[in-house]
Each structure stands twice: as structure tokens, then as C-alpha cells.
Amino acid sequence: MKKLLILLFLIPLILSAQAGPPTPTPANAAITISLNLSAVSWTAFDDGNGVGPYDVELADASFAGPHSTVAFANSTASTSLSIPTLLFPSNTYYWRVRDTDINGSGLDGPWYTFSFTTLLTPTTQASAILFSSISTTGFTIDWTNGNGSDRAVFVRTGSTGTAFPINGTTYTASTTFGSGTQIGATGWYCVFNGPGSSPVSVTGLTAGATYSVMVIEFNGGAGTQAYNTNTATNNPKTQVTFPVVTTTPVTAGTVGTSVFSGGNVTFGGATVTVRGVVWDTSPNPTINPTSNGSGGGVFTSTVTGLTVGVRYYLRAYATNAAGTAYGADVTFVAANFNSSASISANFTTGVSILPIFEWDAITGGTTYDLQVSTSPTFSPLVTLTGATGLAVLTYTPAYPQYLNNGTLYYWRVKTNEGALAGVYTPAWQFNSVNVSKPVINPISPGVTAAYVGWYQVPYSSGLKYDLYRADDALMTVNVTTQSNLTNSYYTYNNLSNGQTYYLQVRSKNSAGTVIISYSDVVSFTTLSPPKPIISYPSGGVTVYASTPTFFWYIEGNEPGLDYEIEWQPLSTPFTNVPQITTTANKLYKTLSTALTAGGSYHWQVRSKAGPNVSAWSDPATFVEFSSLATVPPVPFPSWPAGSPTPTLYTNPPVLYYYIDVYATGLEFQAQYSTASSLSAGAGSSFNTSPVDLPWTTDLFSAIDISLVPGNTYYWHVRSRLAANPGVVSLYSATASFKIAVTASGAATTPIPTTPVGGIILDSPLSGVTLSWSATANEPLQYEVRIAQSNSVDGSGMLNHPLAVSTAGFTVSDPTNSILVSAIPYTLAPGTSYYWQARSRLTSNPLIISSWSMIASFATAAGSSSVVPLVISPNYLQPISSNTAVLTWKIPVPSESHLKFDVQYSKKADFTSATTQTNVNEPVAQVTGLDPNSTYYWRVLSKNDNGSVSSYSDAGSFKTSGTTAVEGVEIIPDVFELSQNYPNPFNPTTFISYSLPKNAFVTLKVYDMLGREVTSLVNREMVAGNHSVEWNGADQSGNRVASGAYIYRISAGNFISTKKMIMLK
């Protein structure tokens, strides 16, 4: 079957085929055959049994000897054999073919052998490579041709490594290095390819680098090249390019006859053997070389021996194997530097950001241009207004064109006239001061004031500041300056409300000579007058003063605000027209007009700043207490009083008294004398030189002159109706006191001189000084003592437990004064203080005077709480009922509304004390006191801002049994249970009841389900009026819930029930 198929294929050939040998292609013994010959072929022939098939073989040498088969085929019907690979040049190849199975029994015909010879390789290689026109980026290549028809030139970086082109490969040339065809990945790039000859100019090279060049001869056209891969004389050959040399700008040296310059050498690895600068008075200098090392990179040169006022040219150089390369010329005029306050020398550091530039005159110059830059090439320039055409030898930048912090600056000048016009001096340089930038924060604007703070980033101490305020963001309109501030804060006052202001802070050194930095410009807007918030009186509270004091506050601190107030009877609508148009910038105001007792009122307040006012506050209501006396009661002396006659160490003294009924609308007058006899019996005036003190609404009267030491004085007091001054009571019983003697032997008792008389001090508390006088024939030493109470022992020495004395007699004549802080003692605001001194002889310390009279002063409270002073009852004053009216005073005014906590107890250490909290007036009524008992009481003040004073000194009083007032029995006629007060209440309330006779009393509290909550009274009680306090706790001491509660009394056959409400 196979033979049949072959026969059918070969039928056309058989018809024309003949016996071998066939005709070969290429012709037998052909020469200069292409290396990329694709096939050999033959004509069809038949040596028997039909045409073909054929066996064919191609070898690289004669079949008679050693050879390698290049290609072969067995029993192929084709008349050609493909050559799978590129042939070798200058080689004779043999190939043979035969007809197979010529007899039908497997016998093959004879071999027919042919040959051909490939293209010849050039025998003479190019040689004698030469280089010319060497630069930093290229060179020109020359060579001597070999005997090839063409040649290819290759270049690579470096001096080592070989590679040769591949026969039959075409390499595309480009004179730009790296753009032509590369031999594989060897780095050899073709820069020339063709039949021509040198020269070839190559570009795109790296400065200062070493390159290798080789020229390869070859024969053959594209794809048939036969390359000579032998080397020859100076082929390959290496060459170095010049380095790139940059001349550094000239900067001034330490003196005008020297400058600094240098260069930067860029090279690709070829060694730079020497580098430096050359200079001359002509362009393109090649003389006066400096030698500044070798290799690449930046170097610095110093040039000396210049002449001031001469123009010079300077350039950098570098030498390598290629020769010497130069940088560009730099020209300058040698000039002297003139030190100034800001830049004291070249290379100065820590220079102000608003420096003073100064320079010497240049020959022939009348005007100058100044350039400043952060680059030695002076590109870009710092923008400086007015720095050109200067007719003076100095310049200072103007705000806001200040320099950056921590920056290296270069500066130079040129003249515009003379032979040296337009030529700049060498650049001088300096470093601006490192950054310590103020950051404005916080700003707390108010209505007419603003607090401004700032801090340094990074932190720096010991600086001064200038604070600028303007009406525009460019800081040019209505600028005000606060200069040389040492604190990093400032408070502006008297600002316009609702206006926007702009701020900027400038920091400088402590001497003010170096401007360090400016803050960013920030803005704030003052506020409109704020709506006040009423503090007291409000919520329908009962006010006991007929001329109440109104208190309010605002959110924030606005000392520049003033206020307007309107009040009306509760039944009268507001008119929004204030009766009070100023409070002198205070947050309180006492009415000058007495209000109607028992009347209900409402009031409102608004703030104002200039013509602008706030909205009115939310209104508040209050009720005037009504307990007007219709008959003036006879007062009782409280202190100084009693037996034996007390000795007073405070001179002049204060007389205290009380009434045992609570009444308003009264005035009191005290009278004293040196004799006890009365003009017309009890209740009448003294008949020996009586001294009448002024009428007052207070329960105390201060004698305003010093009394005679050692004398005994007598006094009494009476009352009258304020609304009807002609209705006057009788004088009280007479009391007496003695003024202490203040002299002792030869040591004179000191006399306090300042502060005395209860004066209020608002100076810095750390600077309060106590002073006294003493007249003696010998030098004296002094001991000083201070306390918050005027209580004394038997010797007249202040004996309060917290009294403090100097460490002995530490003050000597003639000083006669001491800082309170040096005692040592710390004063607090809003507190009364008492002090005294005594002396001793310096020569005989055993001779000591008595303690001086007690002097007093008070510290201003500001908005702080104030330590109250106990008024009445005091000094174990007896009271004639189980109800006491406690009164006290505030020795110094506070700018805040004060509330009071009153505490009373039957124990001097105030254990098991009862406390009334948040009392709004300096008066409190306590009820339900036990008869025939001694009570102690004290009071503290507090404000809405959390300031709480210390407790006052303790007052004391005694209760008796049932008592008559002006002959009227106060034992009630009937049993009665009163409504609790206050009601509703939180946290405590008082329940009063009356007993016309002694009885066993139970008083209990129940919830609305009838469950007992607590028992308040469960014992025998004497006849009289009683009161008990409930603190809102159950029998276990737990606070009860808000809601309604029932309280029930049982006294004998009397039973009564009432309801009360507790709120939280």
C-alpha cells in the first residue's frame, strides 16, 4: 500500500525523471554561500523501481572523515532538505542523497555527494582606536579599517568584560549611547554599523566615567554577517570622560580680603586626582589654583590675598585621566563687612527675624541693591520691599516681611554706580534664631473685656512679648501695642461689645534685641451684654431686711459691665423702666428705700455696656417679713455685762444687746457713763456725763473713741419704733465693764497704730504689716500675737486655740512693725482678725509689759465667703423662752450672694449639734430649746461658687423656765399644733406646738398609708411653746422619698393632725 501511495505521488515525476545523479542546489562546490542558507535541493531521479523515496544528509565536513550531521531525512518524498541552524562562515559543507528500494526488495541506490563553502570571515581586524573631542558626555572615535566589507563599533561602560557579535545578526547603530542594539545583555551597545570608516561621535555618556570601545570587521549583508571576533592593536580600547565641575557661589570670608568658594564634582567612577578653584582678575582663570582633595562631591576652598575694591573671576576645576575640567566663572568685588546690632559678624547665629543689614561703601557707589536668599545662588530671592536703590548703607525689613526661623540666609549688595556697578559682593551668611513661635490660646472674650493667653512652641523661657491688637486681619487699622510683656497672658478691658478684634504676638529675647517669631493672626469677637441670672431673693423667699440687697450673677467675668434694676409690688406689672440705673459695676445692690412689711414683690435686672443693654433677667419674687413691733421692747445688755465686772482688752469696745421677741421696725440706742447713778430711777438716763451713741438697727453699738484704761464704765440701751421715733422704750438694766490697764513697770505697753478699728484691707494679703508705737527711755523688744477671735485670758492675751505669736520677742526698736506673713501667719479673704503686742527691755528681758489693747482689721472678701461675727445672743446671755433669735453680721462685704449655715448645740464642742442650712439673712430663729440649759451656737457663710468660710467664734446663751415679757405671761392658753415651716420643705422643717400645762407628749410622722415613719417627741414636756426639727429621715436614719406625710400630736386629751410635703 505504501509503495502504491508513493507511486501515485511520484507518477508526475516518473514521467520526466531520469537516472541519477541529480542536479544539486546550490551547485556542487559553490562558494560564498550565505550563512543562513535555508535548504539544499535536487532534481528528481530514479535509479530503479520508480522515483524515490530519498535518503538525504548534510554534514559540516567530508563524509570520508570525522563530521557532524547538520540535517538529515530518510525515505522522504521531497526533493529538498531544510537546514535548521545558521551555518558557520568559511566552512565547506558536504551533503548527499540516494534513491531507496530500487529493486522492490529493499535495496537502496548509490549516494550522490555534493559540497559548498560558506561566506568567508574577514581575516584582518580593525585596529588603532583613537579618541578625540572628549567631553563630560561624549567623545569621537577613530580607527584603522581591517579587510571586512563592513564593520560594527560597540561601546560599553567600564574597562572590563568582553563579548562578540553573533554571526548572521544585524545590530542597529545609534550614536547616542544606550540607544543602539546591545549584544545580548552584555552592555555593549552598537554606535556604528556599515561599510564606512571613522570618525564616529558618541553622545549620552556619563561624566567622569570609563568606557570601552571595540570595532568588529564582518562580511555579508543583513542576516548573513560573518564577524571577525579577534582582537587587534588598541582594539578594544578604554577612555575616560571629563567630570562635571560646578563652581560654588562665592561667600565672604572672615575679612574683606578673603572669600570662601569651592565646587561640586560629579563623576562616574573615574578617579579625580586633584580639585580646587582657580582665580584671576580676568575671565576664565587658570592660575592661582587651590588644592582641595581628590575624588567627587562637594569641596570648599578658601581664597586669600584679595584686594578690597577689585573685581575677581573664580571657577572650580577637577583633573582626571581625561584632563582638567572647569566650572563656570563667578565674578565678585572684594568688600569689607560692617557689623551691626543684628548681624555682628559673618556666620552669625541666632539673628533676629527682622535683622539690621549694614555694609561698607563700595568705591564709586552712591546707591545700593540688597539681595537676601536661602540659596547661595540667590535664587529665589526673599521679597524685601524697598531693598533696591538704597541711598544709605543699612536696611531693616519691615513687618510683615520677617524672615523664617532657624534658616541659613545669604545676603549681598551691589552698587549701581561707578566702575564696579552691577557686580555683587561675596555673599555673607547668617542663621536666623531658632523657632519658638507663640501660639495664641486661649482667648476668652467677654462683653467689654477679653483674656488672651499664649504659649511658645517649642517651650522657651525668659522671653518678652509684644501683643498687637488691630481692627483688621492685616494688622494695620487702629493698632495698639502692649510692649515688653513678661507674662504670657493679658486682659483687655474697655473693649467695644460685639466688635471683632485681631491679635498677634511677637516674641523676643529678654533684652528685646532679637525678634524671635510672630504668631499667626487670630481674631475674636466681644459678646453682647449677657442676660443676668438672679441669685437672691427669689422663689417667694421671705426677706427680713426692709431694704433688701439684690444679688445676681452672669456667666463669665465681666468687671466692665453695669446693671439696671426694676422692682414692683407683685400686683403691679413691670414697666421695663429701671429705678436703679447703675450698680457701680457690682453684682449686688442694696435698696435705699424701705419696702412695705408683709408686701409681695417681684424684680428683674439687666446688664449694660455703654448704650447696649441685655434682655431683662427672668423675674424673681420675694415677700417682706412682717413682724412690726407696735410697742418698743426694753432690750437686754448682752456684753460686756455680768458679775464680776468684765475687764475689756479691746479699746474702744463694742456693746452688744438683744431682745427676747422677734420684731422688726426697731432702732436701738446705747448710752454709757463713768457713774452708775440714774437721773430718775430705773429705766432712766445716767445723770453723770452720759454719752449717747447713735441710733442703729443693729443689735450692737460701737464706741468710736478710746476709753481711759483702768476706768469702770456703765451702760444701758433702749429701743424705739423706726416708723414712729417718738415711741421709745425705757432703758434696760445697767451693765458695767472695766478697761484694762496697759502699762507695766519700765517696759511700755505698745499702742497698735495700723491696721486698727476693723479697717478692711484689700491690698495683697502677703503684704499686710502690723505697726505699733511705744515711748520708752530704753530700747525695747516686741512680741506680736494674732487670732481670728478677740477672746482673751485673765492677763488680756488673745487665747483662741489657733492664735499665733512670734517666736518670742523678735522685733526690736526702731522697727516697731512686722509682716503678718513673717509671724508667720497666713491671712484669708473675708475674715476678721485681732492682734496685740507687748514689749520687754532689751537690757533686762525679765521686765515685760502687759499685752496691748486688741486691734482689729478685716480682709476684703472679693467674691469669697466671709467668716461671720456672732452678735446676739452671746456671753451666756439669758433668754426668757424656748425660742432664740440668733443674729450675726458680715464684717466685710462680699460681691457674691451669701447664704449661711447656723449650728447650735448644748455642748461646747458642737457634738450632737442641730444645723439650719442655706439661711438667706443674717438672722435665724431656733425653737424648741430645752429650759434651764446652756446653748452654744456658731455660723458660717458660703456662696454659689463653692466658697465656704470657717465657722465663726461660738456664741452662747442660757434658757430659763417660763418667762414674762413686760409683765405679760407667755404661757399659752390652749393646746395648739402649728403648720410646719417651711412647707413644702427640703431637707428639714420645724414643727411647733403649744402646751398650756405640763403634759406627756408624743409627736410622730406617718406616711399616707398610715405607717409610722419616725417619732419626734415621746416624753413629758413642760408648759410653753415648743418646736422640733425633722430632717426628713426615718427611724433608721434613711432619707425618705418625696411626697406627702402626716404628723400627729398627742398631749393629754389633745390630739391634732396636719399634712406636710417633702420635695427633692
Secondary structure, DSSP 4 states (H G I P E B T S, - for coil): -HHHHHHHHHHHHHHH-BPSPPPEESPTTEEEE-TT--EEEE--B-SSSSS--EEEEEESS-TTSS--EEEEEEEES-SEEE--SPPPTT-EEEEEEEE--SSSSS-----EEEEEEEPPPPSS--EEEEEES--SS-EEEEEE--SSSEEEEEEEESS-----PPTT------SBTTTS-BSTTSS-EEEEEES--S-EEEB-PPTT-EEEEEEEEEESSTT--EE----BTTBSEEEEPPPEEEEPPPEE-SSTT-EEEEEEEE-SSSPP-EEEEEEESSSS--SS-----SSSEEEEEEE----TT-EEEEEEEEEETTEEEE---EEEE---B---SS--STTEEEE-SS--EEBPPPTT-SSEEEEEESSTT--SBPP-TT-SSBSSSEE---TT-PPPTT-EEEEEEEESSSTTTTPBPPBEEEEEPPP-EEEEEEEEE-SS-EEEEEEEES---S-EEEEEEESSTTS-SS-EEEEEE-SSEEEE-SPPTT-EEEEEEEEE-TTS-SEEEEPPPEEEEPPPPPPPEEEES-TTEEE--SSPEEEEE-SS--TT-EEEEEEEETTSPP-S--SB---TT-SEEE-SSPPPTT-EEEEEEEEEETTEE-PPPPPEEEEE---B-SSPPPPEEEES-SSSPPEE-SSS-EEEEE-SS--BSEEEEEEEES---BSSSTTS-BSSS-EEPPPBSSSEEE--SPPPTT-EEEEEEEEEESSSTT-BPPP---EEEEEPP--BTTBPPPEEEES-TTEEE-S-GGG-EEEEE---SS-EEEEEEEES---B-TTS-B--TT-EE-SSS-EETTT-EEEGGGTT----TT-EEEEEEEEEESS-TT-BPPPPPPEEEEE--TTS----EEEES-TTEEESSS-EEEEEE-SS--SS--EEEEEEESSTT-TT-EEEEEE-SSEEEE--PPTT-EEEEEEEEE-TTS-BPPPPPPEEEEE-SS-EETTEE-S-SS-EEPPPBSSSBSS-EEEEEEESS-EEEEEEEE-TTS-EEEEEEEEEE-SEEEEEEE-SB-TTSPBPPSEEEEEEEEETTEEEEEEEEE--
